[in-house]
Amino acid sequence: MIEHSNVNRITYKDKTIVLVGTAHVSKESIKLVQQVIESEKPDTVCVELCESRYQSIVKKEQWENTNIVTVIREKKAFLLLSNLILASFQKRMADRLDIKPGGEMIAAVECAEAINATIHLADRDIRITLKRAWHCLSLWKKLQLLFELLLSAGSMDEISEQDIEQLKEKDMLNTVINEIGHAMPELRKILIDERDQYLAEKIRTANGKHIVAVLGAGHVPGMLEQIEKPIDINALEIEPPPKKISYFFKWGLPIAIIALIILGFFKAGKTAGQDMIWWWFVANGSLAGLGACLALAHPLTIISAIVAAPLTSLNPMIAAGWVSGLVEAFIRKPKVKDFQTLSDDISSLKGFWRNAVTRTLMVVVFTNIGSSLGTFIALPMMLKIFGQ
């Protein structure tokens, strides 16, 4: 039996559950996980991983060979970019400490296999977590979060191994969590509180009488609070519906623009109607093309953005960025195996644009931003024509 400040032994009904709190980029955490599993020899080892994250560990080559064209077609560009941002922070810290990112989870899986214990995935699907987190934030909060991430990236090199080990201290973790709660209580609820509940339910209902659960130390206090409480896990797995205002922008805005152009022809004359169409195409196309230019897209990709934006802005089912992103992907032919150099490339502005994967994702994002700006610039110019 291992006695350690980051190891908690609890009893739930007829089960013995050993919680191992870890830092996700820590040599000491890897050693602790190995020692606990080898000592306890549990029936089941629960890990703070969902299926997609688990597959990225056990089938690394398959993930690296995924074609990014498929990612864009399946509308997963945002998920890929979100995972990339999160992974880049963890990878850069892990490189500084000369360990693999998520090394303690890899160690838990390997140790479980060595003693023929069942591996139980206890975390919520990261796609659901990210969707719920993004949905709960206002536009201002989303911009604030992105700004905070950029600031954090700039101070990454100042983090030492001692700092990371200190993050496993319960008092310090509670301080950090409370700061998140004060700044963004909505985000804390999704990323911490809900996952505490989810992990508690998945771990306590795992098969076996003797369970070792490996999870981030920040979840341990919440787990201990939730372990005896009733939890509706189905409610925690519901993907949030689109906000009502999104329906307006998706369907109402295109209908309103088309109606405005038709009204221009009937009320203000043929010339006015043509001028409206002209403003619509110029504003949407030029700004979408500018967005693609900022992402250093291929010239043919820029042309595709200019041509597609005025049309896709009127089609709720297609976005200009998807078109330009696919064109860029077909021309540059990036593979997700380019992630091998992403952790280095993303550490600098030049590298971020140089990498084929991130550049393609930026083409999608910047084209969509340009097209959206074009819509709001075109509208007042089109309305102004009525007053002429």
C-alpha positions as CSV (number, residue, x, y, z in Angstrom):
1,M,0.0,0.0,0.0
2,I,1.4,3.3,-1.1
3,E,1.1,6.2,1.3
4,H,1.2,9.6,-0.5
5,S,-0.5,13.0,-0.2
6,N,-1.8,12.6,-3.7
7,V,-3.3,9.1,-3.1
8,N,-6.8,8.8,-1.6
9,R,-8.3,5.5,-0.6
10,I,-12.1,5.5,-0.3
11,T,-14.9,2.9,0.0
12,Y,-18.0,3.0,-2.1
13,K,-20.5,0.3,-1.3
14,D,-18.5,-2.9,-1.7
15,K,-15.7,-1.3,-3.7
16,T,-12.3,-0.1,-2.8
17,I,-11.3,2.9,-4.9
18,V,-7.8,4.4,-4.9
19,L,-7.7,7.9,-6.4
20,V,-4.3,8.9,-7.8
21,G,-4.0,12.7,-8.3
22,T,-1.5,13.7,-11.0
23,A,0.0,16.6,-12.9
24,H,-0.4,15.8,-16.6
25,V,3.2,16.7,-17.4
26,S,5.2,15.3,-14.5
27,K,7.9,12.7,-14.0
28,E,6.9,12.3,-10.4
29,S,3.3,11.6,-11.4
30,I,4.4,8.8,-13.8
31,K,6.4,7.1,-11.1
32,L,3.5,7.4,-8.6
33,V,1.0,5.9,-11.0
34,Q,3.3,3.0,-11.7
35,Q,4.0,2.4,-8.0
36,V,0.4,2.5,-7.0
37,I,-0.9,0.1,-9.8
38,E,2.0,-2.4,-9.2
39,S,1.3,-2.3,-5.5
40,E,-2.5,-2.4,-5.5
41,K,-2.9,-4.9,-8.4
42,P,-6.5,-3.7,-9.0
43,D,-9.2,-5.4,-11.0
44,T,-9.8,-2.2,-13.0
45,V,-7.7,0.9,-13.8
46,C,-9.8,4.0,-14.6
47,V,-8.1,6.7,-16.6
48,E,-9.1,10.4,-17.2
49,L,-9.5,9.7,-21.0
50,C,-12.4,9.6,-23.4
51,E,-12.5,7.2,-26.4
52,S,-11.0,9.7,-28.9
53,R,-8.1,10.7,-26.6
54,Y,-7.5,7.0,-25.7
55,Q,-7.3,6.1,-29.4
56,S,-4.9,9.0,-30.1
57,I,-2.5,7.3,-27.6
58,V,-2.9,3.6,-28.6
59,K,-3.2,4.3,-32.3
60,K,-0.9,7.2,-32.8
61,E,0.1,6.4,-36.4
62,Q,-3.5,6.1,-37.5
63,W,-4.2,9.6,-36.1
64,E,-1.1,11.1,-37.7
65,N,-2.1,9.8,-41.1
66,T,-5.6,11.2,-41.0
67,N,-6.3,13.5,-44.0
68,I,-7.2,17.0,-43.0
69,V,-9.6,17.2,-46.0
70,T,-11.8,14.7,-44.1
71,V,-11.6,16.9,-41.0
72,I,-12.9,19.9,-42.9
73,R,-15.6,18.0,-44.7
74,E,-16.9,16.6,-41.5
75,K,-16.9,20.1,-40.0
76,K,-14.4,19.3,-37.3
77,A,-12.0,22.1,-38.0
78,F,-12.9,23.9,-34.8
79,L,-12.5,20.7,-32.7
80,L,-9.1,20.0,-34.3
81,L,-8.0,23.6,-33.7
82,S,-9.2,23.5,-30.1
83,N,-7.4,20.2,-29.4
84,L,-4.3,21.6,-31.1
85,I,-4.2,24.6,-28.8
86,L,-4.7,22.5,-25.7
87,A,-2.1,19.9,-26.8
88,S,0.4,22.6,-27.7
89,F,0.5,23.9,-24.2
90,Q,0.9,20.5,-22.7
91,K,3.4,19.4,-25.3
92,R,5.7,22.4,-24.8
93,M,5.7,21.9,-21.0
94,A,6.4,18.2,-21.4
95,D,9.3,18.9,-23.8
96,R,10.8,21.2,-21.2
97,L,10.7,18.4,-18.7
98,D,11.8,15.7,-21.2
99,I,8.6,13.5,-20.9
100,K,5.7,12.6,-23.1
101,P,2.6,14.6,-22.8
102,G,0.0,12.6,-20.8
103,G,2.8,10.3,-19.7
104,E,0.9,9.3,-16.5
105,M,-2.1,8.1,-18.5
106,I,0.2,6.2,-20.9
107,A,1.9,4.6,-17.8
108,A,-1.5,3.7,-16.3
109,V,-2.6,2.0,-19.5
110,E,0.7,0.1,-19.8
111,C,0.7,-1.0,-16.2
112,A,-3.0,-2.1,-16.4
113,E,-2.1,-4.2,-19.4
114,A,0.9,-5.7,-17.7
115,I,-1.2,-7.0,-14.8
116,N,-4.2,-7.9,-17.0
117,A,-6.5,-5.3,-15.3
118,T,-9.5,-3.9,-17.2
119,I,-8.9,-0.4,-18.6
120,H,-11.9,1.8,-18.0
121,L,-12.3,5.2,-19.8
122,A,-13.8,7.5,-17.3
123,D,-13.8,11.0,-18.9
124,R,-16.5,12.7,-21.0
125,D,-16.1,12.9,-24.7
126,I,-13.9,15.9,-25.3
127,R,-16.1,17.0,-28.2
128,I,-19.1,17.3,-25.9
129,T,-17.0,19.1,-23.3
130,L,-15.7,21.7,-25.8
131,K,-19.2,22.2,-27.3
132,R,-20.8,22.7,-23.9
133,A,-17.9,25.1,-22.9
134,W,-18.1,27.1,-26.1
135,H,-21.9,27.3,-26.0
136,C,-22.0,28.7,-22.4
137,L,-19.7,31.7,-23.2
138,S,-20.8,35.0,-24.6
139,L,-18.9,36.5,-27.5
140,W,-17.0,38.8,-25.2
141,K,-16.1,35.8,-22.9
142,K,-14.9,33.9,-25.9
143,L,-12.6,36.7,-27.0
144,Q,-11.4,37.1,-23.4
145,L,-10.6,33.4,-23.3
146,L,-8.6,33.5,-26.5
147,F,-6.7,36.5,-25.2
148,E,-5.9,34.7,-22.0
149,L,-4.6,31.7,-23.9
150,L,-2.3,34.0,-25.9
151,L,-0.9,35.5,-22.7
152,S,-0.4,32.1,-21.2
153,A,1.5,31.0,-24.3
154,G,3.9,33.9,-23.8
155,S,4.8,32.9,-20.3
156,M,5.2,29.2,-21.0
157,D,9.0,29.2,-20.9
158,E,8.9,30.5,-17.3
159,I,7.3,27.3,-15.9
160,S,9.6,25.0,-14.1
161,E,9.2,21.4,-13.0
162,Q,8.9,22.6,-9.4
163,D,6.0,24.9,-10.4
164,I,4.2,21.9,-12.0
165,E,4.7,19.7,-8.9
166,Q,3.3,22.5,-6.7
167,L,0.2,22.5,-8.8
168,K,-0.6,19.1,-7.2
169,E,-0.9,20.8,-3.8
170,K,-4.6,20.8,-2.9
171,D,-4.5,24.4,-1.5
172,M,-2.9,25.8,-4.6
173,L,-5.2,23.9,-6.9
174,N,-8.2,25.2,-5.0
175,T,-6.8,28.8,-5.4
176,V,-6.4,28.3,-9.1
177,I,-9.9,26.8,-9.5
178,N,-11.5,29.6,-7.5
179,E,-9.8,32.2,-9.7
180,I,-11.3,30.5,-12.8
181,G,-14.6,30.4,-11.0
182,H,-14.5,34.2,-10.3
183,A,-13.4,35.1,-13.8
184,M,-15.5,32.6,-15.8
185,P,-18.0,30.7,-13.6
186,E,-19.7,29.3,-16.7
187,L,-16.4,27.7,-17.8
188,R,-15.6,26.4,-14.4
189,K,-19.0,24.6,-14.3
190,I,-18.4,22.8,-17.6
191,L,-14.7,22.1,-17.4
192,I,-14.4,21.3,-13.7
193,D,-17.7,20.8,-11.8
194,E,-19.5,18.8,-14.5
195,R,-16.4,16.6,-15.2
196,D,-16.0,16.0,-11.4
197,Q,-19.5,14.6,-11.4
198,Y,-19.0,12.6,-14.6
199,L,-15.7,11.1,-13.4
200,A,-17.3,10.2,-10.1
201,E,-20.2,8.3,-11.7
202,K,-18.0,6.5,-14.3
203,I,-15.4,5.5,-11.7
204,R,-17.8,4.3,-9.0
205,T,-19.8,2.2,-11.5
206,A,-16.8,0.6,-13.1
207,N,-16.6,-3.2,-13.0
208,G,-14.5,-4.7,-10.3
209,K,-14.2,-4.5,-6.5
210,H,-10.7,-3.0,-6.4
211,I,-10.3,0.1,-8.6
212,V,-7.4,2.4,-9.2
213,A,-8.4,5.8,-10.8
214,V,-5.8,8.0,-12.4
215,L,-6.9,11.6,-12.8
216,G,-5.7,15.1,-12.7
217,A,-5.2,16.3,-9.1
218,G,-7.6,19.2,-9.7
219,H,-10.5,16.8,-9.9
220,V,-9.7,14.9,-6.7
221,P,-11.5,17.3,-4.2
222,G,-14.6,17.4,-6.4
223,M,-14.6,13.7,-6.8
224,L,-14.5,13.2,-3.1
225,E,-17.5,15.5,-2.7
226,Q,-19.5,13.8,-5.5
227,I,-18.7,10.1,-4.9
228,E,-21.8,9.5,-2.7
229,K,-24.2,11.9,-4.5
230,P,-26.8,10.8,-7.2
231,I,-25.6,11.9,-10.6
232,D,-27.6,12.0,-13.9
233,I,-24.8,11.1,-16.3
234,N,-27.2,11.3,-19.4
235,A,-27.8,15.0,-18.7
236,L,-24.0,15.6,-18.7
237,E,-23.7,14.0,-22.1
238,I,-26.3,16.2,-23.9
239,E,-24.8,18.4,-26.6
240,P,-26.1,22.0,-26.3
241,P,-28.6,23.1,-29.0
242,P,-27.8,26.1,-31.1
243,K,-28.6,29.4,-29.6
244,K,-31.8,31.1,-30.9
245,I,-29.9,34.0,-32.3
246,S,-27.8,31.5,-34.4
247,Y,-31.0,30.5,-36.2
248,F,-31.5,34.1,-37.2
249,F,-28.0,34.5,-38.6
250,K,-28.2,31.1,-40.3
251,W,-31.6,31.4,-41.9
252,G,-33.1,34.9,-41.2
253,L,-30.2,37.0,-42.4
254,P,-29.8,35.3,-45.8
255,I,-33.6,35.6,-46.4
256,A,-33.6,39.2,-45.3
257,I,-30.7,40.0,-47.7
258,I,-32.4,38.3,-50.7
259,A,-35.6,40.1,-49.9
260,L,-33.8,43.4,-49.6
261,I,-32.3,42.9,-53.1
262,I,-35.6,42.0,-54.6
263,L,-37.2,45.0,-52.9
264,G,-34.5,47.2,-54.4
265,F,-35.4,46.1,-57.9
266,F,-39.1,46.8,-57.4
267,K,-39.0,49.9,-55.2
268,A,-35.8,51.7,-56.3
269,G,-35.4,50.5,-59.9
270,K,-33.2,48.1,-61.8
271,T,-30.0,50.2,-61.3
272,A,-30.5,50.2,-57.5
273,G,-31.0,46.5,-57.4
274,Q,-27.8,45.9,-59.5
275,D,-25.9,48.3,-57.2
276,M,-27.1,46.2,-54.2
277,I,-25.8,43.0,-55.8
278,W,-22.5,44.8,-56.6
279,W,-22.0,45.9,-53.0
280,W,-22.9,42.4,-51.7
281,F,-20.4,40.7,-53.9
282,V,-17.6,43.3,-53.4
283,A,-17.9,43.4,-49.6
284,N,-18.2,39.7,-49.1
285,G,-15.7,38.6,-51.7
286,S,-13.0,41.1,-51.0
287,L,-12.9,40.6,-47.2
288,A,-13.1,36.9,-47.5
289,G,-10.2,37.0,-49.9
290,L,-8.3,39.3,-47.5
291,G,-8.9,36.8,-44.8
292,A,-7.4,34.0,-46.9
293,C,-4.5,36.3,-47.8
294,L,-3.8,36.9,-44.1
295,A,-3.6,33.1,-43.7
296,L,-1.0,33.0,-46.5
297,A,-3.3,30.9,-48.6
298,H,-2.4,29.7,-52.1
299,P,-3.5,32.1,-54.8
300,L,-6.1,29.7,-56.1
301,T,-7.5,29.4,-52.6
302,I,-7.8,33.2,-52.4
303,I,-9.7,33.3,-55.6
304,S,-12.0,30.5,-54.4
305,A,-12.7,32.6,-51.2
306,I,-13.5,35.7,-53.3
307,V,-15.9,33.7,-55.5
308,A,-17.5,31.5,-52.9
309,A,-18.1,34.1,-50.1
310,P,-21.0,36.1,-51.7
311,L,-22.8,32.8,-52.5
312,T,-22.2,30.8,-49.4
313,S,-23.2,33.8,-47.2
314,L,-26.7,33.3,-48.7
315,N,-26.6,29.5,-48.1
316,P,-27.1,28.5,-44.4
317,M,-25.6,25.0,-45.1
318,I,-22.2,26.1,-46.4
319,A,-19.6,28.5,-45.1
320,A,-17.0,30.3,-47.3
321,G,-14.2,29.0,-45.0
322,W,-15.1,25.4,-45.7
323,V,-14.8,26.0,-49.5
324,S,-11.5,27.8,-49.2
325,G,-10.2,25.4,-46.6
326,L,-10.9,22.4,-48.9
327,V,-9.3,24.1,-51.8
328,E,-6.2,24.9,-49.7
329,A,-6.1,21.3,-48.4
330,F,-6.3,19.8,-52.0
331,I,-3.6,22.1,-53.2
332,R,-1.2,21.8,-50.2
333,K,-2.2,18.3,-49.3
334,P,-1.4,18.6,-45.6
335,K,-1.7,15.5,-43.4
336,V,-2.3,15.4,-39.7
337,K,1.1,13.6,-39.4
338,D,2.4,17.2,-39.7
339,F,1.5,17.4,-36.0
340,Q,5.0,15.9,-35.5
341,T,6.4,19.4,-35.9
342,L,3.3,21.4,-34.7
343,S,4.5,21.7,-31.1
344,D,7.7,23.5,-32.4
345,D,6.0,25.5,-35.2
346,I,3.1,26.8,-33.1
347,S,5.6,28.3,-30.6
348,S,6.3,31.1,-33.0
349,L,4.1,33.3,-35.2
350,K,6.2,32.4,-38.3
351,G,6.0,28.7,-37.6
352,F,2.2,28.8,-37.0
353,W,1.7,30.1,-40.5
354,R,4.4,27.8,-42.0
355,N,2.9,24.6,-40.9
356,A,0.5,23.1,-43.5
357,V,-2.1,22.0,-40.9
358,T,-2.4,25.2,-39.0
359,R,-2.3,27.3,-42.1
360,T,-5.2,25.3,-43.6
361,L,-7.2,25.8,-40.3
362,M,-6.4,29.5,-40.4
363,V,-7.6,29.7,-44.0
364,V,-11.0,28.3,-42.8
365,V,-11.2,30.7,-39.8
366,F,-9.9,33.9,-41.5
367,T,-12.1,33.4,-44.6
368,N,-15.2,32.9,-42.4
369,I,-14.3,36.0,-40.4
370,G,-13.8,38.1,-43.5
371,S,-17.0,36.9,-45.0
372,S,-18.9,37.7,-41.8
373,L,-17.4,41.2,-41.7
374,G,-18.3,41.6,-45.4
375,T,-22.0,40.9,-44.6
376,F,-22.2,43.6,-42.0
377,I,-20.4,46.1,-44.1
378,A,-22.5,45.4,-47.2
379,L,-25.9,45.7,-45.4
380,P,-25.7,49.5,-44.5
381,M,-24.3,50.2,-48.0
382,M,-27.3,48.4,-49.6
383,L,-29.8,50.2,-47.4
384,K,-28.1,53.5,-48.2
385,I,-29.0,53.0,-51.9
386,F,-32.7,53.4,-51.0
387,G,-32.0,56.9,-49.9
388,Q,-30.4,58.0,-53.1
